[in-house]
Amino acid sequence: LASLLLAEGFHFYDGDQDIAEGQTGETLTGPVTVGRARWTEFADTAWYDGQKSEFTLTTAEQLAGLAKLVNGGNDFDGKTVKLGVDIDLSAHDWAPIGMFFGEFDGQGHAITGMNVTGDWEYAGLFSVCRSTIHDLTLSGNVSVARTSGTACVGGLAGFVYGGAIEVYNVLFTGTVSLAGRDGMVGGLVGEMEASDTTLSNCAALAEVSVGPVGSPAGVRNVYIV
């Protein structure tokens, strides 16, 4: 069965991490799930030059490269990332961009077909960001089923925090859901923290749901923002 699933393009995941071929059961922390391949497995990071402060992304692979770089520890503090074209993410599942501290300028472009599924603590296009994000249209599905701990889940980001930052001119359409544990869920942002962080001229045309679907435990203390 495992060989058949892998041949059909599915991957096994240990929590948020792709299980490498040959990894033994003793090294797994769980939960182990099966899902479609994620974009980070097709990431293009060749565009990145640490000496530069501004980058324009024009492919889904390059956007996945941003996720790979950030999730590898590069927070892009002091740097600006722009979209040069509309980007379709429907071919693979999306792994959220992690701790992002740069500026993300959509330049009026759209990211469509985003699909985030799994046991994520923070989930959206971004997981956690302390950054200005603007002029972006985003559509897709963010579906989290937690087995332990809490979660922050939104279409754009799970958690936005810290300092004089802005999120403006952003539209999300799609679905956002959380099952299994406590959490904060929003159409656009799961949780926003900091008195000087502003959200303006934004909208979420989203179906937001919470409940025990796909999980043995119900959802408690969920705040929809």
C-alpha positions as CSV (number, residue, x, y, z in Angstrom):
1,L,0.0,0.0,0.0
2,A,2.8,2.4,0.9
3,S,4.5,1.9,-2.5
4,L,1.2,2.3,-4.3
5,L,0.5,5.6,-2.5
6,L,3.9,7.0,-3.2
7,A,3.6,6.0,-6.9
8,E,0.4,8.0,-7.1
9,G,2.1,11.1,-5.9
10,F,1.2,10.9,-2.2
11,H,3.7,11.4,0.6
12,F,4.0,10.3,4.2
13,Y,4.4,13.0,6.8
14,D,5.6,12.9,10.4
15,G,3.7,15.9,11.8
16,D,4.7,18.7,9.5
17,Q,7.8,17.0,8.1
18,D,8.1,14.8,5.0
19,I,9.2,11.3,6.0
20,A,12.4,10.6,4.1
21,E,12.8,7.3,2.3
22,G,14.3,4.7,4.5
23,Q,13.5,6.6,7.8
24,T,12.8,4.0,10.5
25,G,9.8,3.9,12.9
26,E,12.0,4.7,15.9
27,T,12.7,8.2,14.6
28,L,9.1,9.3,14.1
29,T,7.3,11.6,16.5
30,G,3.9,11.6,14.8
31,P,1.2,11.9,14.0
32,V,2.0,10.1,10.7
33,T,-0.3,11.1,7.9
34,V,-0.6,10.6,4.2
35,G,-1.1,13.5,1.8
36,R,-0.2,15.0,-1.6
37,A,3.3,16.2,-2.2
38,R,4.0,19.7,-0.9
39,W,5.3,22.6,-2.9
40,T,8.5,22.8,-0.9
41,E,9.6,19.5,-2.5
42,F,9.7,21.4,-5.8
43,A,11.1,24.6,-4.5
44,D,13.4,26.9,-6.5
45,T,15.7,29.0,-4.4
46,A,18.2,30.0,-7.2
47,W,16.6,33.5,-7.2
48,Y,17.9,34.3,-3.7
49,D,21.0,36.4,-3.3
50,G,21.8,37.4,0.3
51,Q,23.4,40.6,-0.9
52,K,20.2,41.9,-2.3
53,S,17.2,43.4,-0.4
54,E,14.5,43.1,-3.0
55,F,13.2,40.0,-5.0
56,T,10.4,39.5,-7.5
57,L,8.9,36.0,-7.8
58,T,7.3,34.8,-11.0
59,T,6.7,31.1,-10.5
60,A,5.0,28.8,-8.0
61,E,8.4,27.1,-7.5
62,Q,10.0,30.4,-6.6
63,L,7.2,31.1,-4.1
64,A,7.8,27.6,-2.7
65,G,11.5,28.6,-2.5
66,L,10.5,31.5,-0.2
67,A,8.8,29.0,2.1
68,K,11.8,26.7,2.0
69,L,14.2,29.5,2.8
70,V,12.1,30.9,5.6
71,N,11.3,27.5,7.1
72,G,15.1,26.9,7.0
73,G,15.8,29.9,9.2
74,N,16.0,32.9,6.9
75,D,13.4,35.4,8.2
76,F,14.0,38.0,5.4
77,D,14.1,40.8,7.9
78,G,14.8,44.1,6.1
79,K,14.0,42.5,2.7
80,T,11.1,42.9,0.3
81,V,9.5,40.1,-1.7
82,K,7.2,41.0,-4.6
83,L,5.0,39.0,-6.9
84,G,5.6,39.6,-10.6
85,V,2.7,37.5,-11.9
86,D,-0.4,35.6,-10.7
87,I,0.5,32.3,-9.3
88,D,-1.5,29.0,-9.3
89,L,-0.7,26.6,-6.4
90,S,-3.3,23.9,-7.3
91,A,-0.8,21.3,-8.4
92,H,0.5,20.5,-4.9
93,D,-0.3,21.1,-1.3
94,W,1.1,24.2,0.4
95,A,3.4,24.2,3.4
96,P,3.0,27.6,5.1
97,I,5.8,30.2,5.0
98,G,7.2,30.2,8.5
99,M,8.6,33.1,10.6
100,F,8.6,35.9,8.0
101,F,9.8,39.4,9.0
102,G,10.2,41.0,5.6
103,E,7.7,42.9,3.4
104,F,5.5,41.0,1.0
105,D,4.1,43.1,-1.8
106,G,1.6,41.3,-4.0
107,Q,1.6,44.2,-6.5
108,G,-2.1,43.5,-7.2
109,H,-1.5,39.9,-8.3
110,A,-3.4,36.8,-7.2
111,I,-2.3,33.5,-5.6
112,T,-4.9,30.9,-6.3
113,G,-5.4,27.2,-5.6
114,M,-3.7,27.2,-2.2
115,N,-4.4,24.0,-0.2
116,V,-3.1,23.7,3.3
117,T,-3.9,20.5,5.2
118,G,-2.5,18.7,8.2
119,D,-1.6,19.1,11.9
120,W,-0.2,22.7,11.9
121,E,0.2,24.9,15.0
122,Y,0.0,28.0,12.7
123,A,-1.4,27.8,9.3
124,G,-2.3,30.0,6.3
125,L,-0.2,31.2,3.3
126,F,2.1,32.3,6.2
127,S,2.3,30.6,9.5
128,V,3.7,33.4,11.6
129,C,4.7,36.8,10.3
130,R,5.9,40.1,11.7
131,S,5.7,41.9,8.4
132,T,3.9,44.3,6.2
133,I,1.7,42.4,3.6
134,H,-0.2,44.3,1.0
135,D,-1.9,44.4,-2.4
136,L,-2.6,40.7,-2.7
137,T,-5.6,38.5,-3.7
138,L,-5.5,35.0,-2.3
139,S,-7.8,32.0,-2.6
140,G,-7.9,28.5,-1.4
141,N,-8.4,26.1,1.5
142,V,-6.8,25.9,4.9
143,S,-7.8,22.9,6.9
144,V,-6.1,22.0,10.2
145,A,-6.8,19.0,12.4
146,R,-4.8,19.2,15.6
147,T,-4.0,16.2,17.8
148,S,-2.3,18.2,20.6
149,G,-1.7,21.8,21.6
150,T,-3.5,24.8,20.2
151,A,-3.7,26.3,16.7
152,C,-4.0,29.7,15.0
153,V,-5.5,29.4,11.5
154,G,-6.3,31.9,8.8
155,G,-6.4,32.3,5.1
156,L,-3.5,34.7,4.9
157,A,-1.7,33.9,8.2
158,G,-2.1,32.0,11.4
159,F,-0.5,34.7,13.6
160,V,0.5,38.3,12.9
161,Y,2.3,40.2,15.6
162,G,4.9,42.7,16.7
163,G,5.7,46.3,15.9
164,A,4.4,49.0,13.6
165,I,3.4,46.7,10.7
166,E,0.4,46.8,8.3
167,V,-1.7,44.4,6.4
168,Y,-3.7,46.2,3.8
169,N,-5.4,45.7,0.4
170,V,-5.6,42.0,0.9
171,L,-8.6,39.8,-0.1
172,F,-9.0,36.1,0.8
173,T,-11.7,33.8,-0.6
174,G,-12.1,30.2,0.3
175,T,-12.5,28.0,3.4
176,V,-10.8,27.9,6.7
177,S,-11.3,25.1,9.3
178,L,-10.0,23.8,12.5
179,A,-10.7,20.5,14.2
180,G,-9.5,18.7,17.3
181,R,-8.2,21.3,19.7
182,D,-8.4,24.8,21.1
183,G,-7.5,27.6,18.8
184,M,-8.1,30.9,17.1
185,V,-9.6,30.9,13.6
186,G,-10.2,33.7,11.1
187,G,-11.1,34.1,7.5
188,L,-8.0,36.3,7.0
189,V,-5.8,36.0,10.1
190,G,-6.2,33.6,13.0
191,E,-4.7,35.9,15.6
192,M,-3.3,39.4,15.4
193,E,-1.4,40.8,18.4
194,A,0.2,44.2,19.1
195,S,-1.5,47.6,19.6
196,D,0.3,49.2,16.7
197,T,-0.3,46.5,14.1
198,T,-3.0,47.7,11.7
199,L,-5.4,45.8,9.3
200,S,-7.0,48.0,6.7
201,N,-8.9,47.7,3.4
202,C,-9.0,43.9,3.8
203,A,-11.7,41.4,3.4
204,A,-12.3,37.6,3.8
205,L,-15.1,36.0,1.8
206,A,-14.6,32.7,3.6
207,E,-16.5,29.8,5.0
208,V,-15.0,29.4,8.5
209,S,-15.8,26.3,10.4
210,V,-14.7,24.6,13.7
211,G,-15.6,21.2,14.9
212,P,-14.5,17.6,15.5
213,V,-14.6,16.5,11.9
214,G,-11.6,14.3,11.2
215,S,-10.5,14.3,14.8
216,P,-11.5,12.3,17.9
217,A,-11.7,15.5,20.1
218,G,-14.0,18.5,19.8
219,V,-12.9,22.1,19.5
220,R,-13.1,24.3,22.6
221,N,-12.5,27.9,23.2
222,V,-12.3,28.9,19.5
223,Y,-12.3,32.6,18.7
224,I,-13.3,33.6,15.2
225,V,-11.8,37.0,14.2
